[in-house]
C-alpha cells in the first residue's frame, strides 16, 4: 500500500460497465477501453491475399488513455463530447471507441488526482 494514496472507508472494488451508445448519459464518468483502427489490406501481404488492395481491415487495440476518466458533456450519437481532468476536450466517435462507465466515486477520485495543480504564486 502506498502511503501517499490514502484509502477511504467507503472504498470498494467495482467493475467498469461497457456501454452501448444509447446508454451514455451527460455527467457520466467514462473511459475508452478499446479503439478500432482500419488499415488497408495491402499492409498484410500474404495473409490477406484474397482481399482487394483497397479493402480496409479492422483491428481492435487497447486505448492508450484507457483508465483516464472523462466526463460526458454532450451527446449527438455516434459522437460524444467529453472533457478530461486537465480540461482537455475531445470528441469520441462511438463507432471507433468502446467506452465504459466508471463508478462516480472512482471517477471523482482519479479526476481530482489528475487535475493540474495550480501554484500558490498564480
HUHU-V894740 format. One record per residue. N is the residue number from 1. OMEGA is omega in whole degrees, 0 to 359 (none if undefined). Layout:
((N;OMEGA) (N;OMEGA))
This chain:
((1;181) (2;184) (3;182) (4;177) (5;183) (6;177) (7;178) (8;181) (9;183) (10;181) (11;177) (12;180) (13;176) (14;178) (15;172) (16;183) (17;175) (18;183) (19;167) (20;182) (21;183) (22;180) (23;180) (24;181) (25;175) (26;181) (27;178) (28;167) (29;180) (30;171) (31;177) (32;180) (33;180) (34;175) (35;176) (36;179) (37;178) (38;178) (39;179) (40;184) (41;182) (42;177) (43;188) (44;178) (45;188) (46;182) (47;182) (48;183) (49;181) (50;179) (51;176) (52;184) (53;181) (54;180) (55;181) (56;176) (57;182) (58;178) (59;175) (60;179) (61;177) (62;179) (63;180) (64;182) (65;179) (66;180) (67;177) (68;182) (69;173) (70;177) (71;181) (72;181) (73;182) (74;183) (75;170) (76;189) (77;11) (78;183) (79;179) (80;177) (81;182) (82;177) (83;181) (84;183) (85;178) (86;180) (87;175) (88;181) (89;176) (90;177) (91;177) (92;173) (93;185) (94;172) (95;181) (96;182) (97;172) (98;182) (99;177) (100;176) (101;177) (102;176) (103;181) (104;180) (105;180) (106;182) (107;181) (108;182) (109;180) (110;179) (111;182) (112;182) (113;180) (114;179) (115;176) (116;180) (117;176) (118;181) (119;182) (120;182) (121;182) (122;none))
